[in-house]
Amino acid sequence: MSHNVLYLSYDGMTDPLGQSQVLPYLCGLTKRGFIFHLISFEKKERFEKYASHIQAICDENGIVWHPLSYTKKPPLLSTIYDVQRMKKMAHNLNKKFKFSIVHCRSYLSALIGLGMKKRFKTKFLFDMRGFWADERVDGNIWNIQQPIFKWVYRYFKKKERQFFLHADHTVSLTYAGKEEICSWKGLGHLKTKIEVIPCCADLELFRPVEETSTNDFTLGYLGSLGTWYMMDEMMYFFKLILEKVPNASFHILTKDDKKYIFETAKKYSIDDKHIIVQEASRADIPELTKYWNFSIFFIKPSYSKKSSSPTKQGELMGLGIPIICNRGVGDVSEIVNKYKSGVLVDDVKNPNLDSIFNFKSNKHDLHNSAQKYFSLKEGIKSYLKIYINIC
């Protein structure tokens, strides 16, 4: 028997996260008899550039995509407007398709999922992705010294508790996040209703590429450089590497502004010739990263980061590239220690480089470790188990 599922995402499918952390799972689950209707919010420029590619993926896998335009301004009011549009479309689709499950990616989508459970008795899967309200505060997006943001924060913390209590199942990205939720008063009984599924990687794509030997040292960085990433500290780290290896390169694959990167390098008196910045499609990443000795990511540690699973961790392990990272983020440290997949930096302002240059790893061993923890196939199996249980 097939089941109709409504998947709600405020993230766009034309965004990198949509392509790595939504569509691959849905494509896998359609093969198990689930029929998806997908509502997402798309940014204009990315939609114009990638919509035909996403539509082709959806058509090939029988996913019915309902893209809506993302509204950015004015703050708060634009989000309320978008949530109302999502709600209206979700309710209209439900009249026609009678969904078995509404799968809600993060908190804004969960507002609609919780409402549909109460009104239509639809099964509600809360795919939390992180402590969203706390992330907004920790990332200085919401200033709770201002009454309006204080009110919004309290509203979502109240709703967050309702999501956990009323969801038929919850997905946490990390064990640290699950432990935190179960430590809250009155939520300890939810342990069996919270599944941990990290940000998995397509390990058919992210696999080692053999390189011809080079004596140069290349430090890599993969992905966006937004709110959480400590660019200054990473650039300072590279400066220390340059002092030991004068011909080293810092190769950054990102769709973000190059100017910001080169301005940061200038602050540390790093010549532009050592910095390479490229925009890359997912398919090109394995080839472009094959010379990397390490990849670095320093993330601001905070309360909300207990629930964070950096997408790049599984992808880099799959590529066979060891990582340099800081502590205090989700399950990152535990994974690095368990699989010997990189070097943990205790003090980003005063790092010990000896551990970097003494580190030995094997690309294929790292890839095999990624298969054990970050396999997309295992992630799909975990979602399938949840779907079957709650149906």
Secondary structure by P-SEA (a helix, b strand, c coil): cbbbbbbbbcccccccccccccaaaaaaaaaabbbbbbbbbbcaaaaaccaaaaaaaaaaaccccbbbbbbcccaaaaaaaaaaaaaaaaaaaaacccccbbbbcccaaaaaaaaaaaacccbbbbccccaaaaaaaaacccccccaaaaaaaaaaaaaaaaaaacccbbbbccaaaaaaaaaccccccccccbbbbccccccccbbbbbbccccbbbbbbbcccccccaaaaaaaaaaaaaaacccbbbbbbccccaaaaaaaaaaaccccccbbbbbbcccccccccccccbbbbbcccccccccccccaaaaaaaacbbbbbbccccaaaaaaaacccbbbbcccccccccccccbbbbaaaaaaaaaacccaaaaaaaaaaaaaaac
